[in-house]
Amino acid sequence: VLYTVSFAHMLNRGALCLAQECITCDLHNIDNTKTSINIPANQELLSSCKELLQRNRSLNNGVYQLQNTGSLEQYQVYCHMTELSGCGQGGWTLVMKMDGNKNEFNYSSPYWTNKETLLALKPQPDNDFSYSSPYWTSKETYAIEDGLEGLNEKQTKLASYWNTPFNKICLGMKVNGVTKWIALNYTTNSLHSVIEDGTFKGTTFGKEAWKSLIDGLSLQEYCNEEGFNIQGIYTSFPWQWHMNMRIGLVANNENDCDSCDSCIGFGTSVSGCLGFVRSTTCGNMVVCSLLNNKNTAAFGYILVQ
């Protein structure tokens, strides 16, 4: 990456700055594209997009430089400064985008738990963010340039995954060109700190909120366990199947959680009664039931505030 540096006064491009001038860096990528970021001239950086917006309410959606207050690691993120219907007012820091038809972010991906550089792991073609993908447990970025482009349909994992503390998380799913959003108050040091150890942590979005993400979604009546790091292995002779997801909800037709066969979530790994593993890594799935073995892949978005 080549850097060309120019100076600009505050106004729109300099709204991030805490002094009268800021440095605008144009990052020229190897594919001849360019990304512009705003950096304070006095080098005082903030830790989240919400903090930036609180300093200056006129900031636009775009790329900004943040800094971890503990490690002092600096990193680029996409900040969504305008309101997201279903999540609330702006100041959202983008963390991940994932294609439910690919496998980089499956449940077991190291991208969920590690912090290594991108070159340390080889991408897993066609199934990137499933439950088993290393992207969930790693501190490793994925396709940063695609993340800095905003809320498009290009997969990414930004350094905000392990650097950005938050009190609220916003989840979005896009199916057939329609994106729906839900939000939850949840306080933690980073999304990585929640996912990395693999232990279940409950959430309280509520079943109706999850159902609102996809039109025509199918979920059974009972169980409705939701949270981070859901792991379920179920047996009903002669069948055995599993439902694992990094963030989501599982449901059952029986009044218990012993044989769940419908779910919605991010970073999924789901098998059917006959043992085959679904390729979908984000969306709504039903197996072993009368709900027509549904398999709806979604493009997923995770932002924090």
Protein Blocks (a to p, Z undefined) as FASTA:
>chain_A
ZZddddddfklmlmmpmbfbdcddddddfkopacdddddfklpacfbfklmmmmomkbcc
dddddddfklopacdddddfbdcehjapehiacfbdcdfkbcklgmklmklmmccdfklp
ccdehilmgmklmklmpccdehkllmmnojadbdcddfklmmmgcfbdcddddeehiacd
dddddddfbfklmmmnopacddfebjklmmmmpghiacdfbhjiacehiacdddddfbdc
ddddfbdcdddfbfcfklgcbdcdehiadddfkopacfbfbdcddehianopaacddddd
dddZZ
